[in-house]
């Protein structure tokens, strides 16, 4: 899935520290899709393994089947490995990064209180 992909052009580049994506984890993707579409008027498109959310013609989130219900924000970082090292040095934890061809990828991390989020580099 493309982070912040515009329907009619390239994805915008978020500045480091900015939010780039949201992942809604839920045991019931269909119910979550119906709720958010009705509540906010989001365009939700179901597919294999979940759904994607478009707002103002921009892809902003995904709904995925997962027993650990909740929102998982993705924050843009300049360098994935450096961000993970900094998070750990400051008392958080970082899982092994998921890397794509080139330098893009993300890592699931937790702050010192155990709250999950993800860091994403392009």
N, C-alpha and C positions, 0 to 999 in steps of 0.2 A: 504494500500500500504506500502511496506517495504522501509524504508529510506536507500538508498545506497545499496540495496540488490544486491549481486553478483549473476550472473546466475548460478555459480557452487560452492557456498559456503556461509558462514554466512556474514551478513552485517558488514562492518568495523565500529569500534567505533571512531567517530570524537572526537577530543579533545574539551573541553569547549571553546566556542568562535569561533569554526570553523563552516563553512557552511555544512549543512547535507542534504538539500533538496531544491528544487525550485518548486513553484506552479505558473503556468502561467494561469492567469484568463483571459477568453476571451468570447465574445458573440458568436464566431464561432470556435468551437474546430476543425472541419475538416479543415478549412482554415489555422488555426494556425499550425496544424499537418503537412499539406502539405508544408507550408512555412519553418518551422524549419528542416524538413527532407531534403528538397531541398537545403537549405542554408548551413547546417552544416553536412549533412549526418547522422543525428540522426535516430535511429530506433524508430519509433513511432507506438504504438499498441493501436488502439481504442478499447474501451469497454463501458459497460454501465456507463453513467455519465461522460465520458471524455476519456482521453488517458494517457498512461504512456510513458516515454522517457527513452531509454537505450542508453548509450554511452560507448563504449569499454566493452560491456557485463555487465555493471553496471547500475542499475536503479537509475536515478538521478533527475527525475522531473515528474510532472504530468501536464496535460492540463485539466482544468475544466471549465464548463460553468458558467460564472459569468459576470454580467454587469459591474463590477468594473475592467475593463481591466488593466493588468499589471503583472509584476513579483512579487512574494511574497517569499522572501528568508526565510529559516528556519535556525536558529542558535542554535547550541548545547549548552546546559547549564547543570550544575551539578544537581541543584535542581530547579525545576520549580517554586514553590511558592516563594523561595528566589529571583529568577531572576525577577519575576513579581513585587514583593515588591520594589526591587532596581530600576526598570524602573519607577515605579510610584513616588518614592522618588526623582528621578532625573528629574521629570517633564514630563514623558511620561504617557501613559495610557495602561491598560491591561484588556482584556476581561476575562471572566471566563474560566479557563483552560478546555480543553477536555482531560479526563483521560481514559487510557486503563487499563486493569487488571495489577496489580503490581504497579510499580512506573512510567511507561511510560506515556507520554502525551505531549500536546503542548498548547500554548496560543497565540492568536493573540494580538499583541501589536502595539503601535505607539510611535515614538520618540517625543521629545518636539515640533517638527515642524509638527507633524501629519502624518509622513511617516510610512506606515504599514510594519511590518515584523512579524515573528513568532519566538518564542523560543520553543525548543524541548528538552525534557529530556527522557533518557532511563532508 
